[in-house]
Amino acid sequence: MLAKIFTAKISVRARDLIAGGVLGLINYAAIYYLVKVLSVEGWQSSQLFPIYSVGVVSLSSLLAMILFKERLSRLKKLGLSVGLLAVGLLNQ
């Protein structure tokens, strides 16, 4: 990718760099807090990772619906529902 950018085969806009930086900061914060929660007494990784995974997918889907006007198909809605139900059952 960097080779294509430097050979001018791909142009990079300032807004792309800003969006990439914001996404990188969000990902960094998510991993930082994930590691912090893993060190909290009473939380097991077998509980935390499913919550984290479903949370990422759910938040991504919600943002795609809001920002990009994406519509969720029945299959996607079913998948999100089953994932949330599974996390709920795992944490009982």
C-alpha positions in Angstrom: 0.0 0.0 0.0 2.8 2.4 0.9 4.6 1.6 -2.3 1.5 2.5 -4.3 1.0 5.7 -2.4 4.6 6.8 -3.0 4.6 5.8 -6.7 1.4 8.0 -7.0 -0.8 5.1 -8.1 -3.1 5.9 -5.1 -4.0 9.3 -3.9 -4.6 9.9 -0.2 -6.9 12.6 1.0 -6.6 14.4 4.3 -10.0 13.2 5.4 -8.9 9.5 4.8 -5.9 10.1 7.1 -8.1 11.7 9.7 -10.7 8.9 9.6 -7.9 6.3 9.8 -6.4 8.1 12.8 -9.8 8.2 14.6 -10.4 4.6 13.9 -6.9 3.7 15.2 -7.5 5.6 18.4 -10.9 3.9 18.9 -9.2 0.5 18.4 -6.4 1.4 20.7 -8.8 2.4 23.4 -10.9 -0.7 23.0 -7.8 -3.0 23.4 -6.5 -0.9 26.3 -9.8 -1.2 28.2 -10.1 -4.9 27.3 -6.7 -5.5 28.9 -7.7 -3.4 32.0 -10.9 -5.4 32.5 -9.0 -8.7 32.2 -7.0 -7.6 35.3 -10.2 -6.9 37.3 -11.0 -9.6 39.9 -14.1 -11.6 39.1 -14.0 -11.3 35.3 -12.9 -14.3 33.3 -11.7 -14.2 29.8 -14.3 -16.8 28.8 -16.9 -14.2 29.8 -15.2 -11.1 28.5 -14.2 -12.1 25.0 -17.8 -13.1 23.8 -19.1 -9.8 25.2 -16.3 -7.9 23.5 -16.8 -9.6 20.2 -20.6 -9.2 20.1 -20.2 -5.6 21.3 -17.9 -4.8 18.4 -20.2 -6.4 15.8 -23.3 -4.8 17.3 -21.7 -1.3 17.5 -20.4 -1.7 13.9 -23.8 -2.7 12.7 -25.5 0.2 14.5 -23.0 2.7 13.1 -23.3 1.3 9.6 -27.1 1.8 9.9 -26.8 5.4 11.2 -23.8 6.7 9.1 -24.2 4.8 5.9 -28.0 4.1 5.9 -27.3 0.4 5.6 -30.2 -1.9 6.0 -29.9 -5.1 8.0 -31.1 -8.2 6.2 -33.1 -10.8 8.1 -30.1 -13.1 8.3 -28.0 -10.3 9.8 -30.7 -9.5 12.4 -30.9 -13.2 13.2 -27.1 -13.4 13.6 -27.0 -10.4 15.9 -29.9 -11.7 18.0 -28.3 -15.2 18.3 -25.0 -13.6 19.3 -26.5 -11.4 22.0 -28.5 -14.4 23.3 -25.4 -16.5 23.4 -23.5 -13.9 25.4 -26.4 -13.6 27.8 -26.5 -17.4 28.3 -22.7 -17.6 28.7 -22.8 -15.0 31.5 -25.4 -16.6 33.7 
